[in-house]
Amino acid sequence: MIRTFQGIRPTIPTSCFIEETAVVIGDVVMGEDCSVWFNAVIRGDVHYIRIGERTNVQDLCMLHVTHDTHPLIIGNDVTIGHNVVLHGCTIQDRVLVGMGAIIMDGAVIGEDSVVGAGSLVVEGTVVPPKSVILGSPGRVRRGASEAELAWIKESAANYMKYARQYMDDSAKPPTGFRL
């Protein structure tokens, strides 16, 4: 569902895939070729959200902001894994946020980084580029390997491919009834 809030409608290019159970509200601007998956919520109601190109927001994610103080800014080629919470933070280009991670107000995740599944990045944390963040509270454990940097790019590219498959399939009429 795409919903206007206080007269502001999300700006979503036609190249983006927004699954019909996802909710995108208010002051949200997305770049080309993004995807928003099942039951994700992107709520730009009390501040703005900006999402770069080729970024995927996977199933059950919650993206929100803090009134007047913390917008949400997400770069290009970012993968936001299932059930992630991003709140009023900045995620720079080519970052993979693992399933169930939480990143709080004012945190900044540097480009080419990995936030491990289940990590909690607390308010105001600044992570340098090419880092691997793990734990609760999330801390930089080491630099990202070449294999991890390739994985970040591969993940974003795979989700672009999946989105195209869903967009192609949704244009086709159903061919029969199956239980």
Short mmCIF file of the C-alpha atoms (twelve columns), coordinates in Angstrom:
data_MODEL
# 
_entry.id   MODEL 
# 
loop_
_atom_site.group_PDB 
_atom_site.id 
_atom_site.type_symbol 
_atom_site.label_atom_id 
_atom_site.label_alt_id 
_atom_site.label_comp_id 
_atom_site.label_asym_id 
_atom_site.label_seq_id 
_atom_site.Cartn_x 
_atom_site.Cartn_y 
_atom_site.Cartn_z 
_atom_site.pdbx_PDB_model_num 
ATOM 1   C CA . MET A 1   0.000  0.000   0.000   1 
ATOM 2   C CA . ILE A 2   1.282  3.439   -0.920  1 
ATOM 3   C CA . ARG A 3   -0.234 6.040   1.394   1 
ATOM 4   C CA . THR A 4   -0.218 9.827   1.449   1 
ATOM 5   C CA . PHE A 5   0.359  11.410  4.865   1 
ATOM 6   C CA . GLN A 6   -0.450 15.075  5.500   1 
ATOM 7   C CA . GLY A 7   -0.494 15.738  1.778   1 
ATOM 8   C CA . ILE A 8   2.879  14.107  1.064   1 
ATOM 9   C CA . ARG A 9   2.864  11.034  -1.157  1 
ATOM 10  C CA . PRO A 10  5.862  8.703   -1.473  1 
ATOM 11  C CA . THR A 11  7.955  9.143   -4.631  1 
ATOM 12  C CA . ILE A 12  8.589  5.721   -6.115  1 
ATOM 13  C CA . PRO A 13  9.964  5.168   -9.642  1 
ATOM 14  C CA . THR A 14  8.135  2.690   -11.868 1 
ATOM 15  C CA . SER A 15  11.275 0.514   -11.920 1 
ATOM 16  C CA . CYS A 16  10.740 -0.314  -8.227  1 
ATOM 17  C CA . PHE A 17  8.929  -3.396  -6.962  1 
ATOM 18  C CA . ILE A 18  6.634  -2.792  -3.986  1 
ATOM 19  C CA . GLU A 19  4.976  -6.031  -2.875  1 
ATOM 20  C CA . GLU A 20  1.257  -5.474  -2.276  1 
ATOM 21  C CA . THR A 21  1.419  -6.264  1.469   1 
ATOM 22  C CA . ALA A 22  4.209  -3.721  2.037   1 
ATOM 23  C CA . VAL A 23  3.295  -0.249  3.340   1 
ATOM 24  C CA . VAL A 24  5.076  2.943   2.242   1 
ATOM 25  C CA . ILE A 25  3.818  6.130   3.912   1 
ATOM 26  C CA . GLY A 26  4.490  9.848   3.551   1 
ATOM 27  C CA . ASP A 27  7.791  11.583  2.848   1 
ATOM 28  C CA . VAL A 28  9.644  8.677   1.278   1 
ATOM 29  C CA . VAL A 29  11.754 9.065   -1.866  1 
ATOM 30  C CA . MET A 30  13.156 5.917   -3.457  1 
ATOM 31  C CA . GLY A 31  15.805 5.563   -6.156  1 
ATOM 32  C CA . GLU A 32  15.510 3.413   -9.266  1 
ATOM 33  C CA . ASP A 33  15.271 -0.389  -9.095  1 
ATOM 34  C CA . CYS A 34  14.501 -0.708  -5.372  1 
ATOM 35  C CA . SER A 35  12.384 -3.482  -3.933  1 
ATOM 36  C CA . VAL A 36  10.205 -3.606  -0.831  1 
ATOM 37  C CA . TRP A 37  9.084  -7.083  0.169   1 
ATOM 38  C CA . PHE A 38  6.250  -8.780  2.050   1 
ATOM 39  C CA . ASN A 39  4.874  -6.906  5.077   1 
ATOM 40  C CA . ALA A 40  7.693  -4.364  5.240   1 
ATOM 41  C CA . VAL A 41  6.746  -0.910  6.588   1 
ATOM 42  C CA . ILE A 42  8.479  2.303   5.498   1 
ATOM 43  C CA . ARG A 43  6.944  5.102   7.548   1 
ATOM 44  C CA . GLY A 44  7.994  8.631   6.604   1 
ATOM 45  C CA . ASP A 45  5.355  10.347  8.704   1 
ATOM 46  C CA . VAL A 46  7.202  12.600  11.176  1 
ATOM 47  C CA . HIS A 47  10.442 13.050  9.200   1 
ATOM 48  C CA . TYR A 48  11.764 12.044  5.787   1 
ATOM 49  C CA . ILE A 49  13.162 8.789   4.437   1 
ATOM 50  C CA . ARG A 50  15.499 8.602   1.437   1 
ATOM 51  C CA . ILE A 51  16.426 5.281   -0.153  1 
ATOM 52  C CA . GLY A 52  19.094 4.996   -2.853  1 
ATOM 53  C CA . GLU A 53  19.092 2.979   -6.051  1 
ATOM 54  C CA . ARG A 54  19.023 -0.829  -6.175  1 
ATOM 55  C CA . THR A 55  18.325 -1.145  -2.462  1 
ATOM 56  C CA . ASN A 56  16.144 -3.969  -1.155  1 
ATOM 57  C CA . VAL A 57  14.012 -3.876  1.988   1 
ATOM 58  C CA . GLN A 58  13.141 -7.473  2.792   1 
ATOM 59  C CA . ASP A 59  10.160 -9.095  4.470   1 
ATOM 60  C CA . LEU A 60  8.898  -7.731  7.813   1 
ATOM 61  C CA . CYS A 61  11.295 -4.773  8.040   1 
ATOM 62  C CA . MET A 62  10.337 -1.616  9.934   1 
ATOM 63  C CA . LEU A 63  11.866 1.660   8.750   1 
ATOM 64  C CA . HIS A 64  10.958 4.773   10.743  1 
ATOM 65  C CA . VAL A 65  12.229 8.188   11.846  1 
ATOM 66  C CA . THR A 66  12.286 10.487  14.869  1 
ATOM 67  C CA . HIS A 67  10.261 13.696  14.744  1 
ATOM 68  C CA . ASP A 68  12.370 16.724  13.743  1 
ATOM 69  C CA . THR A 69  15.696 15.161  14.715  1 
ATOM 70  C CA . HIS A 70  16.526 11.948  12.860  1 
ATOM 71  C CA . PRO A 71  15.552 11.206  9.254   1 
ATOM 72  C CA . LEU A 72  16.405 7.820   7.738   1 
ATOM 73  C CA . ILE A 73  18.910 7.848   4.887   1 
ATOM 74  C CA . ILE A 74  19.837 4.663   3.020   1 
ATOM 75  C CA . GLY A 75  22.392 4.576   0.205   1 
ATOM 76  C CA . ASN A 76  22.677 2.665   -3.055  1 
ATOM 77  C CA . ASP A 77  23.012 -1.130  -3.343  1 
ATOM 78  C CA . VAL A 78  21.992 -1.770  0.260   1 
ATOM 79  C CA . THR A 79  20.482 -5.069  1.395   1 
ATOM 80  C CA . ILE A 80  18.235 -4.829  4.445   1 
ATOM 81  C CA . GLY A 81  17.592 -8.387  5.620   1 
ATOM 82  C CA . HIS A 82  14.357 -9.870  6.922   1 
ATOM 83  C CA . ASN A 83  12.873 -8.371  10.094  1 
ATOM 84  C CA . VAL A 84  15.376 -5.508  10.415  1 
ATOM 85  C CA . VAL A 85  14.496 -2.302  12.297  1 
ATOM 86  C CA . LEU A 86  16.111 0.912   11.049  1 
ATOM 87  C CA . HIS A 87  15.205 3.997   13.058  1 
ATOM 88  C CA . GLY A 88  16.481 7.471   12.229  1 
ATOM 89  C CA . CYS A 89  19.918 6.298   11.104  1 
ATOM 90  C CA . THR A 90  22.172 6.576   8.052   1 
ATOM 91  C CA . ILE A 91  23.191 3.518   6.052   1 
ATOM 92  C CA . GLN A 92  25.789 4.386   3.426   1 
ATOM 93  C CA . ASP A 93  26.308 2.664   0.044   1 
ATOM 94  C CA . ARG A 94  26.859 -1.082  -0.322  1 
ATOM 95  C CA . VAL A 95  25.923 -2.215  3.159   1 
ATOM 96  C CA . LEU A 96  24.348 -5.535  4.103   1 
ATOM 97  C CA . VAL A 97  22.216 -5.448  7.256   1 
ATOM 98  C CA . GLY A 98  21.662 -8.999  8.507   1 
ATOM 99  C CA . MET A 99  18.329 -10.462 9.550   1 
ATOM 100 C CA . GLY A 100 16.840 -9.151  12.770  1 
ATOM 101 C CA . ALA A 101 19.400 -6.385  13.264  1 
ATOM 102 C CA . ILE A 102 18.333 -3.103  14.899  1 
ATOM 103 C CA . ILE A 103 20.036 0.207   14.101  1 
ATOM 104 C CA . MET A 104 18.981 3.196   16.204  1 
ATOM 105 C CA . ASP A 105 18.767 6.996   15.914  1 
ATOM 106 C CA . GLY A 106 21.843 8.863   14.768  1 
ATOM 107 C CA . ALA A 107 23.882 5.747   14.032  1 
ATOM 108 C CA . VAL A 108 25.914 5.846   10.813  1 
ATOM 109 C CA . ILE A 109 27.019 2.657   9.067   1 
ATOM 110 C CA . GLY A 110 29.948 3.331   6.711   1 
ATOM 111 C CA . GLU A 111 29.959 2.118   3.130   1 
ATOM 112 C CA . ASP A 112 30.943 -1.440  2.223   1 
ATOM 113 C CA . SER A 113 30.058 -2.799  5.668   1 
ATOM 114 C CA . VAL A 114 28.185 -5.781  7.085   1 
ATOM 115 C CA . VAL A 115 25.947 -5.590  10.156  1 
ATOM 116 C CA . GLY A 116 25.571 -9.128  11.477  1 
ATOM 117 C CA . ALA A 117 22.211 -10.796 12.023  1 
ATOM 118 C CA . GLY A 118 20.668 -9.912  15.373  1 
ATOM 119 C CA . SER A 119 23.081 -7.058  16.079  1 
ATOM 120 C CA . LEU A 120 21.944 -3.975  18.005  1 
ATOM 121 C CA . VAL A 121 23.667 -0.778  16.872  1 
ATOM 122 C CA . VAL A 122 22.878 1.767   19.574  1 
ATOM 123 C CA . GLU A 123 22.056 5.448   19.185  1 
ATOM 124 C CA . GLY A 124 24.859 7.631   17.866  1 
ATOM 125 C CA . THR A 125 27.259 4.828   16.917  1 
ATOM 126 C CA . VAL A 126 29.484 5.733   13.950  1 
ATOM 127 C CA . VAL A 127 30.939 2.791   12.039  1 
ATOM 128 C CA . PRO A 128 33.852 3.332   9.621   1 
ATOM 129 C CA . PRO A 129 33.718 1.998   6.035   1 
ATOM 130 C CA . LYS A 130 34.513 -1.652  5.317   1 
ATOM 131 C CA . SER A 131 33.597 -2.886  8.783   1 
ATOM 132 C CA . VAL A 132 31.914 -5.997  10.143  1 
ATOM 133 C CA . ILE A 133 29.647 -5.138  13.076  1 
ATOM 134 C CA . LEU A 134 28.471 -7.891  15.422  1 
ATOM 135 C CA . GLY A 135 26.764 -8.241  18.773  1 
ATOM 136 C CA . SER A 136 24.593 -6.370  21.225  1 
ATOM 137 C CA . PRO A 137 25.670 -3.704  21.533  1 
ATOM 138 C CA . GLY A 138 27.043 -3.850  17.998  1 
ATOM 139 C CA . ARG A 139 30.777 -3.281  17.768  1 
ATOM 140 C CA . VAL A 140 33.246 -3.325  14.906  1 
ATOM 141 C CA . ARG A 141 34.871 -6.752  15.140  1 
ATOM 142 C CA . ARG A 142 37.115 -6.560  12.061  1 
ATOM 143 C CA . GLY A 143 37.417 -5.235  8.544   1 
ATOM 144 C CA . ALA A 144 35.240 -6.647  5.775   1 
ATOM 145 C CA . SER A 145 36.970 -9.281  3.636   1 
ATOM 146 C CA . GLU A 146 37.050 -9.219  -0.153  1 
ATOM 147 C CA . ALA A 147 34.585 -12.136 -0.126  1 
ATOM 148 C CA . GLU A 148 32.181 -10.147 2.079   1 
ATOM 149 C CA . LEU A 149 32.480 -7.083  -0.165  1 
ATOM 150 C CA . ALA A 150 31.598 -9.279  -3.161  1 
ATOM 151 C CA . TRP A 151 28.686 -10.806 -1.193  1 
ATOM 152 C CA . ILE A 152 27.234 -7.347  -0.517  1 
ATOM 153 C CA . LYS A 153 27.183 -6.564  -4.250  1 
ATOM 154 C CA . GLU A 154 25.866 -10.022 -5.131  1 
ATOM 155 C CA . SER A 155 23.013 -9.750  -2.631  1 
ATOM 156 C CA . ALA A 156 21.825 -6.422  -4.040  1 
ATOM 157 C CA . ALA A 157 22.059 -7.776  -7.611  1 
ATOM 158 C CA . ASN A 158 20.153 -10.950 -6.671  1 
ATOM 159 C CA . TYR A 159 17.288 -8.967  -5.160  1 
ATOM 160 C CA . MET A 160 17.056 -6.851  -8.317  1 
ATOM 161 C CA . LYS A 161 16.698 -10.116 -10.249 1 
ATOM 162 C CA . TYR A 162 14.057 -11.449 -7.835  1 
ATOM 163 C CA . ALA A 163 12.097 -8.205  -8.098  1 
ATOM 164 C CA . ARG A 164 12.084 -8.448  -11.912 1 
ATOM 165 C CA . GLN A 165 10.791 -12.022 -11.672 1 
ATOM 166 C CA . TYR A 166 7.951  -10.929 -9.382  1 
ATOM 167 C CA . MET A 167 7.120  -7.975  -11.614 1 
ATOM 168 C CA . ASP A 168 7.022  -10.237 -14.687 1 
ATOM 169 C CA . ASP A 169 4.870  -12.852 -12.941 1 
ATOM 170 C CA . SER A 170 2.383  -10.287 -11.632 1 
ATOM 171 C CA . ALA A 171 1.705  -9.114  -15.180 1 
ATOM 172 C CA . LYS A 172 0.629  -12.610 -16.250 1 
ATOM 173 C CA . PRO A 173 -2.932 -13.778 -15.646 1 
ATOM 174 C CA . PRO A 174 -3.345 -16.872 -13.445 1 
ATOM 175 C CA . THR A 175 -3.422 -20.089 -15.465 1 
ATOM 176 C CA . GLY A 176 -5.429 -22.317 -13.180 1 
ATOM 177 C CA . PHE A 177 -6.577 -23.068 -9.685  1 
ATOM 178 C CA . ARG A 178 -4.359 -25.064 -7.338  1 
ATOM 179 C CA . LEU A 179 -4.539 -25.799 -3.645  1 
# 
